[in-house]
Amino acid sequence: MFILFTLVLSTQLVTSDLCCAIFHGSFVSTFFCDFFQLILLFSTFCFVYLTREFVQSKKIVSFEYELIISFSLLGLAVLNMCNDFLTFYLAIELQSLCFYVLAGYDKNSEYCAEAGVKYFVLGAFSSGLLLFGFTLFYACFGTISFESIERTSTLLNSLLAVAGCLFFSSAILFKLGAFPFHMWLCDVYDGSMVNITAFFSTIPKLIMLTFFLKTTFLILAGVTPLLNFLFVASGVGSISFASVAALYQKRIKRLLAYSTVSHTGFMILGLYCCTIDSLKACILYIVVYILMTLTMFSLLFLSGFNNTQQKYLINWTSMYERNAAVAIVLSLLLLSMAGVPPLAGFYTKLCVLLSIIANDHVLVTVLIAIFSSIGCFYYIRLTKILFFTSKNKSLLWFGSGTKNIEMFVSLAISFIVLFLSRSNLFIDCCVLTSMSLM
């Protein structure tokens, strides 16, 4: 796997030009692609680093597991650099086939098998939507190249182009698990092993969202009325539905699945404005979301050694009395995900809201604020369980021998807490990345 990391990284570093076309324009290497390629490699390295001991404790170490993770990484790396619809479809199918296998990797679990089958069936449906959208684009423009479509953007208001945008965007929203295409996400996340759920929640979303950013700003910006309605409906629907549905969840992975839907809604609303500020807000939100989610699952890995994986929120009862450091770190992380100042999650949500207000979409901002306030309840409820709930017989046990996870959690929570005090360099990098796309 690390050989593959090195190969992909060396491919990026060899291209010294700001924009380099590969294989007759089928792939393109730009500053925008290189930035997220490095984040992809770093987040994948963190995932492998954090799950190494967990995978060994579950005795699922096999060459198939590492090979599937490597091929999925290859598909995501190719997807990040693709420059036409054909290479995009090949890359997304390569990583999707790996995900179907990973979702049902635990052959001894009925829930895992159900998650794999459901993911495969619904994923095949979304692939059909993608192919149909590509067909409509080709019928309208006579090409599948992104650059050629961008040069003939005057045809984007035709009926075929509008229909192609609709099918293409719907398929991407399905891959992201956004409302109303989220029906697979909660069951797949809950049925899969916790390390696979961590992988699905972070690394694929990073590349899918960045690709959606690129295509939206370069290709689909001419279909503004249609995309505005689609993004607003999906974004506000994701936040509102997830905020209400998560109130009734008692299983930790289903709660995190609805949290993912809500965060995806914020990132989609960043596409709503199609400005530099909104693009910067999306990039910043993606990176901070990846860090927060990896940290959250790292704490779940701590509870999963020696076959003691806890599935319910009540299992975290009175954690402060038994492990004060873990309880404080988890509470800070939950408050950051809820958007409480002055943590990093607050600043990312604020950037998205400010970009929407700057374009005079006050009603959308009010709706987001209302449902985000409702969504804070299930984060605060878990904090209450950690500190103020009396003990019960289903206490959580934390394993030992996890120094790598403890080190990562320490560094990540320090970044989340101290983000606003030393954020200029990171924010400037996000601004530079957004400007390179325009």
N, C-alpha and C positions, 0 to 999 in steps of 0.2 A: 504493500500500500504506500509506504513512504517513497518507494521508487517512482510510483505514479505521481505523488506530490511533487517530487523533484523535477520530473519531466514536464509537468504542466507549468510549474514555476519558472523553469529555465526557458520554456517557450515564450513566456511573457517578458522575461528580462532580456532576451535576445533582440526583441523588436524595440529598437531605440526610437523609432519615429513616433510622433503623436498619433498617427493613424496609419495602420498597416493592413492591407488587404491580403488574404491568404486563400489559395485555391480558387483563383479567378473571381474573387469577391464573395465566395460563399461564407467565408469567415472574415471578421474584421477585428483588429486589436486597437483599441483606443484607450485613452486615459480612464474613461468611465468603465470600460470592461476590465482593464488591469486593476483598478481599485477594488472592484468587487471580486475579481479573481483571487486577489490576495486575501480578502476577507473570507472567501470560500475556503481557501486552504487553511487559514488560521482557525476558523470555526470547526472544520473537520478534524484538524489536529487536536483541538480541545476536546471534541467529542470522543475521539479514540483514547485520548489521555484519561478522560474522566470515567469512561466505561470499561477500561481494561480490567480492573479488579472485579467489577460487577459481573462482567462476562465470564471471568474465570470462576467466580463463586457459583454461578448458575450452570457451569459445566457445559456451555454452548460454544466453547472454543473449537472451531473447525475451519478448514481452509475455505469452505463454501461461504461462510459468514464474511470473512475478510475479502473474498473475491467479489461478492455481491456489493459490499460497501464500496470497493474500488471502482466497479463498473458504474455504480450510481454516481460517484464523484466524477468519473469521466464524462457521463452524460450531462451533468450539471455544468462542467467546465466548457464543454462544447456548446451547450445551450447559451451560455453567457456570451460567446463570441459569434454566434450564428448571424448571418446577414440575409437570409432568405427563408421562405416558408418551408422548403424541402428539408434543409439541414435542421431547422427548428423542429420539424415533426420527427425526424430520425433521432435527434437528441432527446426529445421529451419522451419518446417511446422507449428508448434505452433506459432512462432513469425510471420510468413508470414500471417497466417489467421487473426491475430490481425491487421496487417498492412493493409490488404485489407479493413477491416471494418473502420479503422481510416482514410484511404484515402477518403472514401465516407461518412464520418460521418455527414457532413452537408447535410441533406436530402432535404433542400430547395434550394440548389445550383445545377444547371445543370453541371457546371464545376467540382464540387466536385464529382458528380455521375459519370461523364465521367472519372475522374482520378481513382476512385475506380474500375470501370469496366476494364479499360485499365491495371491497375496494376494487377488485378486478372487474366486476360487472359494471359498476358505475363509472370506473375509469375508461372502460371501452366505449361507453356512451359518450363521454366527453371527448374522446379521440375522434369519434364520428362527427361531432360538432366542429372540431378543428378542421378536419378534412373538408367538410362541406363549406366552411368559411374560406378556406384556401381556394377551393374551386371557384367560388363567386369572385374572389379577388382576381384570379387569373382570367376569368371570363370578362371582367371589367377592364383590367389594365394590360392583359396579354403578357404579364411577367410575374414572377414570384420574388423578385429582388426587392428588398426594402428601399434601396436607393432609387431604383426606377419608379417605384410607387410614390416616393416622396417628391420626385421631380414632376410627376403628373398628378399632383394633389388636387388639381382643378376638377378631376373626375370623381372626387370623393363624395360629392353630393348626389351621385347617381343612385338609382334604386339598388343595383347589384352591389355597389360598394357599401351602402348603408346596411344591407342585409349581411354582407360579409363581416363588417365590423361587429354586428350584433352577435353572430354565431362565434366569431373569434373571441370576443370579450367574454361571452358566457362560458366558453370552455376554459379560459384562463381563470375566471372567477371560481369555477368548479375546482380547478387544481389548487387554488388558494384556500378553498373552504369558506368562501364568503356567502352571505345570505343572498338569494334563497337556494344556493347550491351547496349548503353545508350538511346535507342529510347524512352523508357518509362519515363525516369527520369525527363525531363524538363516539360512534360505535367502533371505528377503526382505532382511534386513540385508546379507548378503554379496553379493547380486546387484545391489542398488541402488547408485547413485553415492554417494560418501562424504558429500556434503552432504545428500542425502536421508536417508541412514542417521542422520546427526546429528539431523535434524528428527524422524524417527520415534522416536528414542531419548529425546527430551526433552519437547518441547512437548505432543504428544498425551497422553503418560502423565501429565503434570501435571494436566490437566483430567479425564481418565478416573478417576484415583485420587481426586481431590477429590470428584467426583460420586459415586463408590462410597462414600467416607466419609460423604457427606451422606445418601444413601439407606440406608446400613447403620445409622446412628445414629438416623435419624428414622423409618424405615419398617420395616426388617427386624429390628430388635432383639428383637421378640417371638418370632422363630423361632430362639431361641438355640441349642438342641441341634443343629439341622440346620446352621446357619451355622458353629457352632464346628467341627464335623467337616469341613465344606467348606474353611474357612479354614486349619485346621491341616494338612489333607491337601495343599492347594495350596501353602501357605507352606513347610512342611517339605520337600515334594516339589520345589519350585522350588530351594531352597537346596541340597539334597542332589544332585539330578540335575545342576544347573549346575556345582557344585563338582567333581564327578567327570568330567563330559563335557568340561569346559574343559581338563582336564589333557592331552588328546590333540589340542588344536587348534594348528595352525601358522599359520593365517591371522588377521590382526589383527582384522578385522571380525567374524569368527565368535567369536573370544575375547571381544570386547566384547558380542556378542549374548548369550552365556551369562552374562557378568557382569550384563547387564541382567535376565535371568531371576532370578538370585540376589538382586539388590537388590529386585526386585518381590516376591519371597518375603518379605523382611523387612517391606516395607510392608503386605503382606496380613496378616501375623501381628500387626501393630499393630491391625488391626480385630478380632482374636480376642478381646480383653478387653472392648471397649466401655466404656471408662472415659475420664475426662478426660486422665489421664496417657498412655494409649495413643494417644488422638487427637492430643495434643501431640507425641508421639514420631513419629507418622505425618507430620504437617505439617512438622516439622523435617527428617525424613528426605527428604521429597519435594523440598524446596527445596535442600538440600545436594546431593542426588543430581543435580538438574538442573545445578547449578553445576559439579560434578565432571565430568559427562559432556560438557558444552559445552567445558570446558577440555581434556579428552582429545581430542576431535575437532578442537579448534583446533590441537593439535600434529600431527594427521594432515593438516590443511589445509596446514600449513607444508611437508610433504613431498610435496604434490601439485601443485606448480606446474610449468609447462612439460612436462606429460604425464609426470611422473616418479612417479606414485602408487605407493607400495610396499604390497604386500599381505601379506607374510609377516613373522613375528616376527624371523627371522634377518637381515632387512634393517636392523635397528636395531643390528647388531653394533658394539661398540666406539664407541658414540656419545659416551662420555665423552672419548675421545681427540680427537674431531673437534669436539665442541660440548659443553663441560662444563656450561654453563648449562642447555641443553635436557635433558641427561641427568639433572641434579639435580632439575629441576622435574618431569620425568616420573616419576622414582622416588618423589618425595614424593607425587605424585598417586596413583600405584599403591599406595603404603602407606596412604594415606587411604581408598582404595576397599576395601582389604583389612581395614580397621578397626584399624590400629596406632595406639596412643596416642602423643602427645596431639593427633593431627590431628582434623579435623572429622568424618571418616567414622567414627572410633572412638566419638565422643560420640553420634552418631545411632544407631549399632547398640546402644550401651549403654543408651540410653533405651528402645529397643524391648524389650531383654532384661529391664530392670528392671520395665517395665509387665507383662510376662508373669510374672515371678517374684512380683510383688505379688499376683497372682491365683492363686498356689500351683500354677502349671503348671511344675513343676520338670523333668519328663521332656522336655517340649518345649524348654525352655531348654538342657538338656544336649545334645539332638540338634542344635540350632542351633549350639552352641559347637563340637561335634565337626566338623560339616561345614564350618563357617566356617573352622576351622583347616586343613582339607584344601584349601579354596578359596584360602587364602593362598598356596599353592604356585605357582599359575600367575601371580600377581602378582609373587612373588619371582623366579620364573624369568625373567620379562621384565626385571626389575632386574639379574639376573645377566648377561643378554645385553648390557645397556647398559654395564656396567662391567667385567666379568671374562671376556668371550668374545673370543678372538683374531680378528683381522681376516679377512675373506674377500672374494671378488670381488663380492659383492652388497651393496655399501655403500649406505647411505641418503644421499641428497642433499637439502639443505634450500634452498629457494628464497629469493629476496630480495624486498624491496618489500612486506613484510607488517607494517608498524608497528602497524596496528590490532590484529592478532592478538597481537603481542608485548605490547602494552599490556594487553589483556584477560587474557592468561595471567598476567602479573605481578600484576595486581590480584586475580585469582581465587586464585592460589596463596598470596598473602599472607593472604587471608581464611581459606583452609583451614588454614594453619599456625598463625595467630594466633587462631583461632576461640575456643578455651577461655579465652584471656586477656581478651577483650572480647565475651562472648557474652550478657550479661544482657539487653540491649535486644532482641536478636533472639529470644531464648527467651521473654521476656515477651510479645512480639508474637504468637508462636505459641500461647502459653497463652490470650491474649485471643481469638484466632481460634477456638480449640477451645471456649472457654466460650460464644462467641456461637452455636455450633451446638446446644448442649445445651438 
